[in-house]
Amino acid sequence: MPGIQDSRDDREIPLDEVGVTGLVYPAAIPSRDGARQTTATTFGLFVALTPSTRGAHMSRFVEVLDRGPRELSARGIEALLGRIRDAHDAESVRLEADATYFVPRKAPLSGAASLMACDVRVEASLGLDYDFVLTAVVPVMTVCPCSMEATGGPAHSQRGHVSVSARVQGELCIEEIVELVEDSASGPIYPLLKGDDERAIIEAAYEAPLLVEDLVRNVAERLDSDVRIIWYEVEAENLDSVHDHNLYASVERSR
């Protein structure tokens, strides 16, 4: 029996995107060591609709996603988009996916183990060309150099978040982004620390005081040196601990 979606629409208005949002399914995020971390992922899946087609078969999005595989890598997402495009006989398809990736941490002195959560987002489209953008949000610590200069030593520190979005030729692992960002900050964030660990981290952070502008430039400098990255955007927001406002900086570059 033909579906209503397949009937002709005489208004002849093409639709840029038709699809489903808020679809939660497990997906795998590849790790640098070749392992995969499976995590709950919220998908948005969309196709372009021709002027004469009344509607899309929304169930096909779920069917394709359910059959899998579901891997949030450049190759995995391209394959998934290809299957969605074939299922809908569409000219172009787009995907957005939001997940949480857990980075194993060990406290520097005690070795106390914990997991640090990083928000991950994938935005990809497949038409005449394939476009894939990976975003990771990494928590960091910064020490204010202005307060250090004003007091002659003691300074306030703040927790912040650095968002890195990148278009890559090849594959880029979440761990690589995390390490790159943490190396650019005054110090990393640990979910679990003992007393001696805290002292060691604070003392090390005081050796690398940074403005939020310094933080973004440090990240950009490291991204510039990675030949795989053809475009990136970096945003940093520090949750200021002595003012009733946050501090922000960003940069976008391509080559």
C-alpha positions, 0 to 999 in steps of 0.5 A: 500500500503506497504511503501518504509520504509518497504522494505528490505535493503540487506546491513544488517547494523543496525542503532543505531538511526533513528528519528526526531529532532527539533520537537516543541510541548507543554509539561507539567512539574510537580511542587512540589505542584502537579500543571503542567506548560505547556511550549514549548518543543523541542523534539528529538525522535529516534529508533534503526533500524534493519539491514534488515529494510530500514527506519522508519516511521517518521510520527509515531513519530509525531502521538504518540507525538500528541496523548499525554499525554506529561509530562516531568517526569520520569513516563511520559517519560517512558510511552511515550517511550513505546508508541513510541517503540510499534508504531515502533516495535523497540528494543530500543528508546531514547528521548531528550527534551529541555524546559524552566521552570519558577520559581515564585519569590518574591523580599525579601523586596518589594515582587515584583513578577516576573518569573525566567527562568530555562533551563530544559533538559530530556534525556531518553532511553528505551530498556532492561532497562529504563534510565532517566536523568533530567538536570536543569540550575539555575542562581546564584550570587557569591561573590569573597572571594579573592577580599574580602580578598585583599581589606579588605571588598569590593569585586566583585560579578558575575552572574553564572549558575549551571547545575545539571544533575541527575539520580533519583530513583523516582521523582525530581521536578525542584523547588528542584534543584533550591532551592538546588543550590541557598542554595549553592551559595552566593545568588539567582537571581531575575528578578525584584528588587527594591532599598531596595531589591538590598541592602538586597541581596548584604549584604546577599551575602557578608556574603557567599563569594564563589569560583566557586570550593566552589559552586560546592562542596556545591551543590555536598554535598547536592546532596550526602545527597539525597537518591533518587539520584544515579548519578549526574553531576554538572557544574558551570560557573561564568561570571567573572566581572573583568577578560576577562574570565569565571570561571568553575568547575565540578564534577560527582559522582555515588553510 
